[in-house]
Each structure stands twice: as structure tokens, then as C-alpha cells.
Amino acid sequence: MWDDRDDPSAEQRRKGLRVAFAVSLGFTSAVSLGAIVPFLVPIFAAQFLLGSSGPLPLGKTLGAALLILFTGIGMMVLTNLFGDRPSTFLILLALIYFFCFAAQAAGTGGPAIFLVQVVAIMVPLIGILNKDLANSILSILVTGILGGTLLMWLAHAVIPEPHTTRIAAASSATVRPPSYLRALANTAILLGAVAVCLINDQLSAALVIPITVASLLGQFDAAASSRMALGLVIINLSGGILASIAYTILTLRPSLLSIFLIVLVVTLILGGRAAGRLKDAKMYAGALTTFLILFGLGVSPVPGGAAESFATRIVYVGAALIYTVLMAVIFWPQSETRESHAK
């Protein structure tokens, strides 16, 4: 049945179709059910699907789900205990971010590490900036974990992967020595963005900026030159521009079918490239994350406006991209930067 099972382009096509199927179905379902944060389920599903050509084994799936859930619960506790003590709170956040960046630098943890980062950003910001929404954080996280996991398995059931491809993908995973200096620098960069957003009363800005920063920092290994770094910024910014265009189209014919088709088309474009094995795959995955967050905030019942704030949100994304690049140039260890450019 699978005559092209060893063809990398065929593997990329199958993975891209799974991502498009899961993300469009998850996003539309979340909107139809009135989810407060409709982008969370599709982001979880996309990360799980892009992290491997095969479905996560049951043990790893359960482990990742519990890690994300316990992180959310822990962040809720820390926010309640130390939310009114900024210095202590930021130190605790820094420790969590450092652990995530160190794990990413070592190539361990898979997609769960980025999702832990997203949770460790969202929960404190929502808990401090929106007290009403804070009461729903746990249910939002549980829905995101369960929804993303179910969509991952459903996508693999609808578009299965040949067994030989799964084995090859699993054997290609590499573990590297962790770069603690780079993890420390990335922690300082992300913590700066979170600290600024904690004093901003606009929830949309608070969500978009630090998640964009965290996503971009995880992509920088692909930027082996200044030209590629510029391309990285442009590709990520394109996710915000696509979200603005998508929302404009949706206002002309608002319906669940329109949402499904819009997300499907965009995800086929960005998710298809993110499913590849080339270095730019991480960039397109980041652009997809940006698109889902911005478009999700546009259709979400979260207070803060929708259409009138879209241009402002894209400016936030652009500012986050420029901030991250500049801070990386300043804070990253020069020896590691030269080594990365030499690859």
C-alpha cells in the first residue's frame, strides 16, 4: 500500500496532512464549543504531530500530559503564593524557563518541553492580568492536553505512517550536551519579555509577545547565518500577517465552515513546510504557532477586542521578533554563536 514509504517527501506530505487535519478540526471544534483559548488544543496537537512521524507511545503520551498538567497546577500555586511579590516570582519563573531551555539545548523532552514553556507563560499572565479567567485555567489546560492528545491519535488513525518510517524517525533522534550558558541567556531574554507583559493590562499583548519570544528562541539553531536569521524573522512575521488576512476573510462570511477552511488552507501551507526535515522546518512551525495564537485571539471571547486590535497584535509580534534577535546578539555566548554559524 505504501510504495513511497522510504521517500522523505512522501513522509513530509503525510505528516503535513495530519497536522492540517488535526489543527483545523481542533481549532474549529474549540470555537464551536466556545473555548476561551481556542488556539491551545490545535497548538498541542501540532506540537505532538510535528515532534515525530509516528504517534507518541502511550507511556510517553501519558508522561507528557502529566508533565504539562503538573506544570500548570504548579504555576497556579506559585502565582497565588508569589504573584504579589514580583522579585521572588520572577526568580521562580526563571528557574522553570532555564530548565526548559537546558532540555531543549540537550535535545531531550521532545515537543512537551515547548508546551511546558507555553503553560509556564500563560498561567502566570492570565492569573495576574485576568482574575476572572484565572479560575478557568485548570479546565483550559486539561481540555488542551486531552484534545491535543486525542487529535494526535485520530490524525494517525486517519493518515497512518508506515512502520519502517517510524523506526527510522525514532533512530534519528540525537541527544546533545546541554549548553547551560545559552540556556541562561535565553532565560534572561524570555524573562525580560514576561516581566514587561506582567505590567501590561492588555491580555492579548501579554500572551502574544512572550510566546513568540519562546518560539523564536527555540528556532535559532536553524539560523546559521545573518541571512537565515532575517528569513526566520520574516517567516514568523508572515504567520501574523496570514492571521490578519484570515480574520478579514472571516468577517466577510463568518461561519464555522469558513473557520475550518481558512485554518485548513493556512495549515497546509505552514504545516506542510514545518513537517519537513530541513532546517527551516522549525521556522514554519513557529509561524504556524503565531498564526494560531493571533487568529485564535481574534475569534476568542477573551476581553480585549478583536478586529480593531489585529494590527496592534502584529506590531507586538514584530516587536517580539526584533527584541529576541537583538537580545540574542547581546546575550548569547560569542563562542557558541561562532560555532553555530560555522555549522
SELOGU-567406 format. One record per residue (C-alpha): residue in three letters; x, y, z. Coordinates in steps of 0.5 Angstrom, whole numbers, plus 500, padded with zeros to 3 digits. Each point is the difference from the previous one (the first is absolute). Example, Ala and Ser with C-alpha at 12.3 -4.5 7.8 and 13.67 -1.06 7.14 Angstrom:
BEGIN
ALA525491516SER502507498
***
This chain:
BEGIN
MET500500500TRP506505502ASP504499494ASP503507502ARG502498507ASP507502499ASP499506497PRO501506504SER496505496ALA494495501GLU501499507GLN500508501ARG494500496ARG496495505LYS503504506GLY497507497LEU494497498ARG499497507VAL502507503ALA495503496PHE494495501ALA501501508VAL501507500SER495502496LEU495495503GLY502502507PHE500508499THR493499497SER498496506ALA502504505VAL497506497SER493497499LEU501498508GLY501507502ALA507499502ILE503506504VAL507498497PRO498496493PHE508500498LEU502496506VAL497493497PRO503501493ILE507502502PHE500494505ALA498495494ALA505504495GLN506499505PHE499493501LEU499498493LEU506504498GLY504497505SER500493497SER498497494GLY496494504PRO495501506LEU504501506PRO500493504LEU494500506GLY506501505LYS503506497THR493503499LEU498499507GLY506503502ALA500506496ALA493501502LEU501499508LEU506505499ILE496505497LEU495500504PHE504500507THR504506497GLY493503499ILE498498507GLY507502503MET499507496MET494501503VAL502499507LEU506505499THR496505497ASN495500506LEU506500505PHE505505497GLY496504495ASP500506504ARG508499501PRO503502493SER507498502THR499494503PHE495498495LEU505501494ILE505496503LEU496494501LEU498501492ALA507501498LEU502493503ILE494497496TYR502503494PHE507498501PHE498493501CYS496500493PHE506504496ALA505495503ALA496494498GLN499503493ALA507501499ALA502493502GLY494498495THR496496505GLY493500502GLY497501493PRO494504499ALA498500507ILE505505502PHE498506496LEU493498502VAL502501507GLN503506499VAL493503497VAL497498506ALA505503505ILE499506496MET492500499VAL498498507PRO504506504LEU498505495ILE493498500GLY500499507ILE502507502LEU497504494ASN493497500LYS498497506ASP493498497LEU504496495ALA505497505ASN494496503SER500496494ILE507499499LEU500493502SER494498496ILE503503494LEU507496501VAL496494501THR496501493GLY506502497ILE504494502LEU494495498GLY498503494GLY507500497THR502493502LEU493497497LEU501504494MET507497499TRP498493500LEU494502496ALA504503495HIS505494500ALA494495499VAL497504494ILE507501497PRO505494502GLU507500500PRO504494497HIS503496506THR507501496THR500507500ARG498501508ILE506495501ALA505505496ALA497506503ALA501497507SER507498499SER502507497ALA499504507THR506502503VAL502503507ARG505505500PRO504503506PRO496506503SER502507499TYR499503507LEU503507498ARG495500494ALA494498505LEU502505505ALA500505494ASN493498497THR497500507ALA502507501ILE497502493LEU494497502LEU499502507GLY501507497ALA494500496VAL496496505ALA502506505VAL498505495CYS493497499LEU498499507ILE500507501ASN495501493ASP493500501GLN499497493LEU499493501SER501499492ALA507503500ALA502496506LEU498494497VAL503501493ILE507503502PRO503495505ILE497494496THR503503493VAL507501504ALA500493503SER498497493LEU506504496LEU505498505GLY498493499GLN502501493PHE506504500ASP504493499ALA498501493ALA502507498ALA508498499SER501507496SER497507501ARG496499493MET497494503ALA498504507LEU497505495GLY496495497LEU498497507VAL497507502ILE496500493ILE497493500ASN498501507LEU497507499SER496497494GLY496496505GLY498506503ILE498503493LEU497494498ALA495500506SER498507499ILE498499493ALA497493502TYR496505505THR498505495ILE497494495LEU496497506THR497507502LEU497499492ARG497494502PRO500498507SER499492501LEU503494503LEU501497493SER504507498ILE504499506PHE501493498LEU502501493ILE504506502VAL504496505LEU501494496VAL503504494VAL505504504THR502494504LEU501496493ILE505506498LEU504501507GLY499493503GLY502496493ARG506504501ALA501499507ALA499493499GLY507499496ARG507498502LEU503507498LYS503505505ASP494505498ALA495495503LYS500503507MET499507497TYR494498496ALA498496507GLY501507503ALA496504495LEU494495501THR500501508THR500507498PHE494500496LEU496495504ILE501505506LEU498506496PHE494497497GLY498497506LEU500506504GLY496504494VAL494495501SER501498507PRO495503506VAL506503504PRO499507501GLY505505497GLY497501493ALA500496493ALA501503493GLU502507503SER506497503PHE503496495ALA504505497THR503501507ARG501493501ILE504499494VAL504506502TYR501496507VAL503494496GLY504504496ALA503504506ALA501493504LEU504497494ILE504506500TYR501500507THR502493500VAL505501494LEU504506504MET500497507ALA503493497VAL505504496ILE502503507PHE499495505TRP502493496PRO507498502GLN504502494SER504494499GLU493496499THR498505495ARG506499496GLU499492501SER493501498HIS502504493ALA505495499LYS496494499
***
